[in-house]
Amino acid sequence: MTLTSWHLTVKVLLETVTVTHSFHSEIIKGKIAKEKAMQYMASVQNNNLHKCGGFLVSEDFVMTAAHCADKNPTSVVLGTHNLTKVDKKMRYGIQKMCKHPSFKSGSFANDIMLLKVIRLGNEKTIKLIQLPIQKINLKENKMCSVAGWGATETKGKNSNELQVVSVPIINMKKCQKLWDNRALKNVICAGGYNTKNGICQGDSGGPLVCNKLPLGIVSFNNNNSCNYPNIPNVYTDVSKFLPWIKDILKKKKCKV
């Protein structure tokens, strides 16, 4: 099956110190995910339309990108890889959006959010994914995977079927240099550079999975372009936020 790439649309204007972004996501050079794989994947939706990806990390919480809050999500779909096949049992209301307290709209620093959803039962089609238990430093060229329902071509429509693609980890010093020495903190760089695979519109919030652990969250790419290779894609580093995550999952609530 041919690869289909991934893309998160981020409008980035690198002028002096001004940087603006557009928040969307796609997938290019990937393939359709196996039906029973990645049962933790979530579609974060507004009025039943896919806006961002996410992943189930506990019975009560879905993890996604904080900038997805700007999409005003109203529900989360779990338990299907095909968004044309969603029934009422697969849709869960969002009770609270727990954005990282240091996240600011329009910025990608601390781009992480937990969505508290209506308490789940023991649905057979849903499985959570285990979080890392400590900070992890990934080696350059380590192959990881990223998944989502974004488009399959630049400026294309979102995919109804979940797509997945492999992407290589990029050295942070090299990534910062390619990003014109922009300050990149608590992030992972993978794909989008020296490969035809990467993220694009519609994939925001989805997981970067390495060794079966969700180590990154799709955050942004460069200049609305899904024509790789050019500049690395950037993911929030989940392992750098573990104390904050664990506190919310333990208390089952957050401060807003």
C-alpha positions in Angstrom: 0.0 0.0 0.0 1.4 3.4 -0.9 2.6 5.7 1.8 0.5 8.8 2.6 2.3 11.7 4.4 1.2 13.7 7.4 0.8 17.4 7.8 -0.2 19.9 10.4 -0.8 23.3 8.8 1.0 26.0 10.7 1.4 29.4 9.2 4.8 30.6 10.2 6.1 34.0 9.3 9.7 34.3 10.4 10.2 38.0 10.4 12.5 39.6 13.0 10.8 38.3 16.2 7.2 38.0 14.8 5.9 34.4 14.3 2.3 33.6 13.5 0.7 30.2 12.9 -2.3 28.6 11.4 -3.6 25.5 13.2 -4.6 22.6 11.0 -3.3 19.1 10.2 -2.9 16.5 7.4 -1.1 13.3 6.7 1.0 12.6 3.6 3.1 9.6 2.6 1.4 7.4 5.1 -0.8 4.3 4.9 -4.2 3.3 6.3 -3.9 2.1 9.9 -4.7 -1.5 10.7 -8.3 -1.8 12.0 -7.5 -3.1 15.5 -4.2 -1.1 15.9 -4.0 2.1 17.8 -7.3 1.8 19.6 -6.2 4.7 21.8 -6.6 7.2 18.9 -9.1 10.0 19.4 -10.7 12.4 17.0 -11.3 15.8 18.7 -14.3 17.3 17.1 -16.5 20.5 16.9 -20.1 20.0 15.8 -19.2 16.4 14.7 -16.4 17.6 12.5 -12.8 16.4 13.0 -10.5 19.3 14.1 -7.6 17.6 15.9 -6.2 14.3 16.9 -5.7 13.0 20.4 -5.0 9.8 22.4 -6.6 8.2 25.4 -4.2 8.2 28.4 -6.6 7.3 31.2 -10.2 6.3 31.6 -11.1 10.0 32.0 -8.6 11.9 29.9 -7.6 12.4 26.3 -4.3 14.1 25.5 -4.0 16.6 22.7 -2.3 19.9 21.7 -3.3 23.0 23.7 -3.7 25.0 20.5 -6.6 22.7 19.6 -8.6 24.6 22.3 -8.9 27.4 19.7 -11.1 25.0 17.6 -13.7 25.0 20.4 -13.9 21.2 20.7 -17.3 19.9 21.9 -16.8 16.1 21.8 -14.2 13.3 21.3 -14.7 10.2 19.1 -13.1 7.0 20.3 -13.4 3.4 19.1 -13.2 3.8 15.3 -10.6 4.3 12.6 -13.2 5.4 10.1 -14.9 8.7 10.8 -17.8 7.9 8.5 -18.7 5.1 10.9 -19.4 6.8 14.2 -22.4 6.0 16.4 -23.6 7.6 19.6 -21.6 5.1 21.8 -18.4 6.3 20.2 -18.9 10.0 21.0 -17.9 11.4 24.4 -18.7 14.9 25.7 -15.9 17.1 27.0 -16.3 18.1 30.6 -13.2 20.3 30.9 -10.2 21.4 28.9 -7.0 21.4 30.9 -4.5 23.4 29.0 -1.0 23.7 30.4 -1.0 26.8 32.6 2.0 28.2 30.8 0.5 27.9 27.3 -0.5 31.1 25.5 -2.8 31.2 22.5 -0.8 32.0 19.4 2.4 30.4 20.8 3.5 26.8 20.6 5.4 26.7 23.9 3.9 24.2 26.3 1.5 23.0 23.6 -0.2 20.3 25.6 -3.7 19.8 26.9 -5.8 17.1 28.7 -9.5 16.8 27.9 -11.6 15.4 30.6 -14.3 13.3 29.0 -17.4 11.6 30.3 -16.2 8.6 32.3 -15.7 5.6 30.0 -16.8 2.0 30.5 -15.0 -1.1 29.4 -15.6 -0.7 25.7 -13.8 -3.4 23.8 -12.8 -1.1 21.0 -11.0 1.4 23.2 -7.7 1.0 24.9 -5.6 3.6 26.5 -1.9 4.0 25.8 0.6 4.0 28.6 2.6 7.2 29.2 6.4 7.2 29.7 7.4 7.1 33.4 10.5 9.3 33.0 12.2 11.8 30.8 13.4 10.2 27.6 16.1 11.4 25.2 15.6 10.0 21.7 18.6 9.2 19.5 18.9 10.8 16.1 17.3 8.8 13.2 15.3 6.7 15.7 12.1 5.7 13.7 8.8 6.6 15.4 5.2 6.7 14.0 2.6 9.4 13.9 -1.1 8.9 13.1 -4.1 11.1 12.3 -7.1 11.9 10.1 -5.5 14.8 8.3 -5.5 15.3 4.5 -3.4 13.1 2.2 -2.1 16.0 0.1 -1.3 19.6 0.5 -4.6 21.7 0.8 -6.5 18.5 0.5 -9.5 17.3 2.5 -9.2 15.4 5.7 -9.1 11.6 5.5 -12.0 9.6 6.8 -9.7 6.7 7.6 -6.9 6.9 10.1 -3.5 7.2 8.5 -0.1 6.3 10.0 3.4 7.1 8.8 7.0 6.5 10.1 9.2 9.5 10.8 12.9 9.8 11.9 14.0 11.7 15.0 16.1 14.8 14.2 18.9 16.0 16.4 17.8 19.1 18.4 20.8 21.2 17.6 20.3 20.5 13.9 16.6 21.2 14.2 17.1 24.6 15.9 19.6 25.6 13.2 17.1 24.6 10.5 14.5 26.6 12.3 16.8 29.6 12.0 18.0 29.2 15.6 14.5 29.8 16.9 14.2 28.9 20.6 12.7 25.4 20.8 12.1 24.2 24.3 10.6 20.9 25.6 10.0 19.6 22.1 11.0 16.7 19.8 11.8 17.2 16.1 10.8 14.4 13.7 10.1 14.1 10.0 9.5 16.9 7.5 13.3 17.1 6.8 15.4 14.8 4.8 12.4 12.6 4.3 9.1 12.8 2.3 7.1 11.9 5.4 5.7 14.4 7.9 2.6 16.1 9.4 0.2 18.6 8.0 -3.3 20.0 8.4 -5.6 17.9 10.6 -3.0 16.0 12.6 -2.5 18.4 15.5 -2.7 16.8 18.8 -1.9 13.3 17.6 0.8 11.1 19.2 4.4 10.6 18.1 4.8 7.0 19.2 8.3 5.5 19.9 8.9 2.1 21.4 5.1 1.9 22.0 5.1 5.0 24.1 3.5 8.4 23.2 6.5 10.6 23.5 5.3 13.6 21.4 2.2 15.5 20.5 1.9 17.0 17.0 2.4 20.7 17.4 3.5 22.5 14.2 5.4 22.5 10.9 6.7 25.3 8.6 4.8 27.8 6.5 1.7 25.7 5.6 3.9 23.6 3.4 3.6 19.8 3.2 6.2 19.6 0.4 9.0 17.8 2.3 12.0 17.6 2.9 12.6 21.2 4.1 12.3 22.0 7.8 11.6 19.5 10.7 8.2 19.0 12.2 7.9 19.9 15.9 6.2 17.9 18.6 5.6 18.7 22.3 7.8 16.4 24.4 5.4 14.6 26.7 8.1 13.3 29.0 9.0 16.9 30.0 5.5 17.5 31.4 5.0 14.3 33.5 4.6 15.9 36.9 1.8 18.2 35.6 0.1 15.2 33.8 0.3 12.9 36.7 -1.2 15.4 39.1 -4.2 15.9 36.9 -4.7 12.2 36.2 -4.5 11.5 40.0 -6.9 14.2 41.1 -9.1 13.8 38.0 -9.4 17.6 37.7 -7.4 20.7 36.8 -7.3 24.4 37.6 -8.6 26.6 34.8 
